[in-house]
Amino acid sequence: MMVRESVAGILEKHVTFELECVDRMYLNAYVPSLQSGSGFVWFLKTQLGCRVPSTAMIAPQSRAFAEAFERFACEQGVDLVTFKRGERKDDVLQRYLAAFTGDEGVLFVGKAQEKASVFRTEKRTDAQGKKYPWIIRSTAMVNHYYVYILDRDLGPLFLKFCTYFPYPAKLCLNGHEWLKRQLTRKRLRFEPLDNGIRACASPERVQAIATTFDATTIETVFRKWLGRLPHPFTAAQRAAGYRYQLSILQAEFALTQVLDRPVSGRAFFEEVIRENLDIGRPDQVQAIFDRRVIRTTPGRFRTRVITEGVTPSLHVDYKASRIKQYHKEGQALRTETTINNTYDFQIGRSLSNLPALRELGFAANRRLLRVQTLSHDCLIGDDRFQAVIGPVVVNGQRAAGLRFGDRRALALLHALCLFAGPPTGFRQRDVRAHVAELQGRSLAAYGPGALSYDLRRLRLHQLIERIPKTHRYRVTETGLRTALFCVRLYARALRPAFSFDNIRPETRAGRAAYQRLEAAMDDYLTEVHLAA
């Protein structure tokens, strides 16, 4: 029987190439002063000379903008494609991309009807019974034009324009595609991976180049193509300050770890999924995203395993954002954090906040891997085990041991597993209710004095440490590993073993059932390295 390696062993011994890189980004292009009804009225007054505000006044400019795309497609000699309902736009892109032979240019222009936020004129009545127009926000199904582009620096991207005022636009690009073109330009040899890189001659240099992908790069490409494509605002309107700004709608931050053994890598990934189905709990999520989650925190906190074909993927949700982990093309472990709402992390949507989001996204990927590594590979040596279950004396202070199987000790170790993640640590009042509930005792029966005694035991056994100049504690790495080991050993080995007594081996069926149970337990203990 093949013995599975631990998660830590796989990541340490079998990762041949590792890369952190910004992946897909979806950005909103908008004119800040036109996001309210008052801004729209001011535009009509100052730019179009309208005394009475009405959306009918802007209709000629909107029609001219839509017609400009029709002329642009004809002048550029590219197809104007009307997307069919349910058709994947990326499939259409791949066909045109395969047929394109140039270094840079427009591939095709797409057209689709989609819902958009628009201004409408509403008739209202004042106190004297007189009617007057009022500008409101509403939604409507309007034409959108997609301009698919192959850029010399950024590779495939698209700009989508709404043809209704205030003409919001969207920009979609990919950081991995940008990185591939930078490596080609610098003549650095590499093996491509779909939406990534599989191998290269100089990993450190590739990582350094990937880090230089920033807001300036994106802004430069956006302005370049905005100047070449039909523009909804005239030169005079742009000079008056009606210019687009970029904000972040969605950003993906990917960690790719290429494995030298695809088969072992897939087995390892499936094992990680089985061991981490509870990672979407609020107490686990707050550790990964470094955000405090309380009872009133809005949003989703869940774990899902989705299987496409034979490839499973792990999804961890935090409010509107998520982490996805999957085995990419049977060659690499891909961990990617997708931030769909920057306000989930008290960060603004401006493109200038990309460095802060990059740091947050990559840190979330690393934290997930750390939690998985410790939770899956939580073995400890006999010396460590004996030090925990026996009494200890530190600087003249004596603490009783945490006897294995003792209900109070197990409750404390369970609590360590719950509060291992938050970097800010935990306070006494945070854990008291959990420890009392795990013991089956009321808060009155398990008072603050008893908890102080237990925390002192944990601290002297080096399972927790006090954060300097605070009343908070932090679970040490040794503490988390020890807690996971003891809790799992008791729950998965000791308790099931005692249940064998309920089987009557004197009967033939009983003996067969007992032998199957015993063989299964032997295999399990061998597999997780718990056998003698």
FINU-50151 format. One record per residue (C-alpha): residue in three letters; x, y, z. Coordinates in steps of 0.1 Angstrom, whole numbers, plus 5000, padded with zeros to 4 digits. Last residue first. Layout:
% FINU-50151
ALAXYZ
...
//
This chain:
% FINU-50151
ALA503550165166
ALA500950285141
LEU499950655141
HIS501550745107
VAL498250855091
GLU498250565067
THR499350315092
LEU496550415116
TYR493950395089
ASP495150055076
ASP495149915111
MET491650055118
ALA490249905086
ALA491749565094
GLU490249575129
LEU486849675116
ARG486949405090
GLN488049145116
TYR485249255139
ALA482649215112
ALA483948875103
ARG483948765139
GLY480448895145
ALA479148715114
ARG480648385127
THR479248445162
GLU481548465192
PRO482848805181
ARG479848995196
ILE480449365187
ASN479749625213
ASP483349605225
PHE484549745192
SER483150085203
PHE486350125223
ALA488450145192
PRO486150415177
ARG486850635207
LEU490650585206
ALA491250625169
ARG489350905153
ALA488151125182
TYR491051065206
LEU493751085180
ARG492051375163
VAL491851585195
CYS495451495206
PHE497051565172
LEU495051885165
ALA495952025200
THR499651935196
ARG499952095162
LEU498052405173
GLY500152445205
THR503452385186
GLU502452655162
THR501652885192
VAL498152995200
ARG498053365209
TYR496853515241
ARG495353855248
HIS495454075279
THR497854315262
LYS501354455267
PRO503054165251
ILE500853895235
ARG500653605260
GLU501753275246
ILE499852945240
LEU500752585239
GLN504052645257
HIS503152405285
LEU503452695309
ARG500952885288
LEU498452605285
ARG498552555323
ARG498052925329
LEU495152925306
ASP493552645326
TYR493952835359
SER492653155344
LEU489652945331
ALA488952815366
GLY489053165380
PRO486753305353
GLY484053055363
TYR483052725350
ALA480052625371
ALA478352965364
LEU479152935327
SER477352605326
ARG479152275321
GLY478952015293
GLN482752025290
LEU482652145254
GLU480052405265
ALA482352535293
VAL485352555269
HIS483352745243
ALA481752985268
ARG485253065282
VAL486953115249
ASP486253475240
ARG485953595276
GLN489553495283
ARG490853695253
PHE491953585219
GLY494753645194
THR495153945171
PRO496653715144
PRO493253525143
GLY493953155135
ALA494352925164
PHE491053015181
LEU488952715172
CYS491852465174
LEU492852605208
ALA489252555220
HIS489352185211
LEU492552165232
LEU490852315262
ALA487852085259
LEU490151785256
ALA491851885288
ARG488551925306
ARG487351585294
ASP490451395303
GLY491351165275
PHE495051255275
ARG495951425308
LEU496851795304
GLY499651805330
ALA499552025361
ALA501452345362
ARG504452445384
GLN506052785384
GLY509652795395
ASN510852935362
VAL508852675343
VAL507852345360
VAL505752095341
PRO503251825349
GLY502751535324
ILE500251505295
VAL501951775275
ALA505551685280
GLN504751315273
PHE503351415239
ARG506251635231
ASP508751365239
ASP506651105220
GLY506851315188
ILE504151515173
LEU501951465142
CYS499751755130
ASP500251715092
HIS496751765080
SER495652055102
LEU499152215102
THR499552205064
GLN495952305057
VAL496152605081
ARG499452705065
LEU498052665029
LEU495052885038
ARG497353145054
ARG499553155023
ASN496553225000
ALA495153485023
ALA498553665024
PHE498553674986
GLY495153834985
LEU495854095013
GLU499154204999
ARG497754234964
LEU494754424978
ALA497054684995
PRO499154714963
LEU495954754941
ASN494555044962
SER495555304935
LEU492955134913
SER490255294934
ARG487855054951
GLY488555154986
ILE489854915013
GLN487854835045
PHE488354455039
ASP484854375027
TYR484954715011
THR487154564984
ASN484154374970
ASN484654094946
ILE488053984959
THR489153654944
THR491853464962
GLU493653194942
THR495352874952
ARG496452664922
LEU498252334928
ALA499952234897
GLN500251964871
GLY496951784866
GLU495752074844
LYS495352284876
HIS494652094908
TYR492152324926
GLN491852584953
LYS489352874952
ILE489353144978
ARG486353374981
SER484953724982
ALA481453854987
LYS481253775024
TYR484053525030
ASP483553205009
VAL485952905008
HIS485852704976
LEU487652364971
SER487952214937
PRO487551864925
THR488751734891
VAL487051424878
GLY484651604854
GLU484051934871
THR483651864909
ILE482752144933
VAL483552124970
ARG482052394990
THR483052565022
ARG480952835038
PHE480853185054
ARG478453405035
GLY477853775043
PRO476954005072
THR478954015105
THR476354015133
ARG477653705151
ILE481253815149
VAL483953775123
ARG487253955128
ARG489353975096
ASP492753825089
PHE491353665057
ILE492553315066
ALA492053335104
GLN488653505100
VAL487653215077
GLN488452955103
ASP486253105131
PRO483553185106
ARG483452825093
GLY484552785057
ILE487452565068
ASP485152295078
LEU485652075047
ASN489352095054
GLU490551735059
ARG488651585029
ILE489851865006
VAL493451825017
GLU493251455010
GLU491951524975
PHE494851764969
PHE497351504981
ALA495951244957
ARG496051494929
GLY499651584937
SER500651224940
VAL499451164904
PRO500951484890
ARG504351414905
ASP506851704900
LEU504351954914
VAL503852314901
GLN502752564928
THR500752854915
LEU499653124939
ALA496953344923
PHE495553684932
GLU492153754915
ALA490654104913
GLN487054204908
LEU485254544905
ILE488354764909
SER488055124900
LEU489255324869
GLN488555684861
TYR487055814829
ARG487056184820
TYR484356454821
GLY486656734833
ALA485757024811
ALA488556914787
ARG486756584783
GLN483556764774
ALA485356984748
ALA486956674732
THR483556514729
PHE482356234752
PRO481255894741
HIS484655784727
PRO485155554698
LEU488355354702
ARG491955464696
GLY492355704726
LEU490655464750
TRP493155204737
LYS496155394750
ARG494355524781
PHE493555164793
VAL497055044785
THR498655324806
GLU496255284835
ILE496954904837
THR500754954838
THR500455244863
ALA498255034886
ASP500954764890
PHE502654454875
THR506154494890
THR505654194913
ALA505553964883
ILE509054074872
ALA510453984906
GLN508753644905
VAL510253574871
ARG513753684883
GLU513553444913
PRO512253154891
SER515153174866
ALA515152904840
CYS511352874838
ALA508552624846
ARG504752594844
ILE503652944839
GLY500053064842
ASN496653104825
ASP497052774807
LEU500652684815
PRO503552824796
GLU507152684797
PHE509652954802
ARG512853094785
LEU513653454794
ARG514153664763
LYS513353994780
ARG510454054755
THR509253694759
LEU509353724797
GLN507354054796
ARG504853894772
LYS504353604796
LEU503953844825
TRP501154034808
GLU499253714801
HIS499653624838
GLY498253964848
ASN495053914829
LEU492654184816
CYS489054294817
LEU488054664813
LYS484454784818
ALA482755094806
PRO480055324820
TYR478355544793
PRO476655814815
PHE474455784795
TYR473455484775
THR475755304750
CYS477355084776
PHE480955014767
LYS482954694772
LEU486754694768
PHE488454354762
LEU491754194769
PRO494153954752
GLY497854034757
LEU499054294781
ASP502054434765
ARG501454414727
ASP497654424732
LEU495354184715
ILE491954344717
TYR488254254720
VAL485954554718
TYR482654464735
TYR479654694727
HIS476754704750
ASN473154764739
VAL470554834766
MET468254644789
ALA467154904815
THR467754994851
SER466755304870
ARG468255614886
ILE466055924888
ILE465956274872
TRP462856484880
PRO460656674856
TYR457956914869
LYS454256904872
LYS452357184890
GLY449657074916
GLN450557354941
ALA452257104964
ASP454556974936
THR453756704911
ARG456356474896
LYS457156354861
GLU460056114860
THR463056134836
ARG465355834835
PHE469055784842
VAL470655444836
SER471955134854
ALA472554854830
LYS471054524820
GLU472554354790
GLN471954344752
ALA474954224733
LYS477354334706
GLY480854214700
VAL483654394681
PHE486554184667
LEU490254114671
VAL491454474675
GLY495254504672
GLU498654404682
ASP501454164670
GLY499454044640
THR498453694629
PHE494953654643
ALA493253324635
ALA493853164669
LEU492653484687
TYR489553494666
ARG488553144677
GLN489653204713
LEU487553514715
VAL484353334705
ASP484953074732
ASP485553354757
LYS482153504749
ARG480453184760
GLU477053174741
GLY473953154764
ARG472053404743
LYS473853474711
PHE476453744708
THR476153974679
VAL479553984662
LEU480754294643
ASP483754144623
VAL486854344618
GLY487954564588
GLN489054854609
GLU486755094590
CYS483754864592
ALA484254794629
PHE484655164637
ARG481555254616
GLU479355024637
PHE481055144669
ALA480455514660
GLU476755434655
ALA476455354692
PHE478055684702
ALA475955884678
ARG472855724692
SER473955824728
GLN474756184717
PRO471356214701
ALA469556074732
ILE471056314757
MET468256574755
ALA465656304759
THR467056234794
SER465456554805
PRO466556864825
VAL464857194815
ARG467257474807
CYS469457254784
GLY472657424773
LEU474257094762
GLN477557104782
THR476757334811
LYS473057264817
LEU472856904806
PHE476056824825
TRP474656994856
VAL471456784854
PHE473556474852
GLY475656574882
SER472456634902
GLY471156294892
SER474256124906
GLN477155924892
LEU478156174865
SER480856364885
PRO482856044890
VAL483055944852
TYR483355574852
ALA485555284841
ASN484954974861
LEU487754704863
TYR487754334861
MET491154174869
ARG492253824861
ASP495453694877
VAL497953894898
CYS500953674903
GLU502553454929
LEU504753184914
GLU506152854925
PHE508252594906
THR509352244913
VAL507152174943
HIS507851814953
LYS509951824985
GLU508552105007
LEU504952134994
ILE504551754994
GLY506251705028
ALA504051975044
VAL500951815030
SER502051485044
GLU503151195022
ARG500750925014
VAL501950565021
MET501350344991
MET500050005000
//
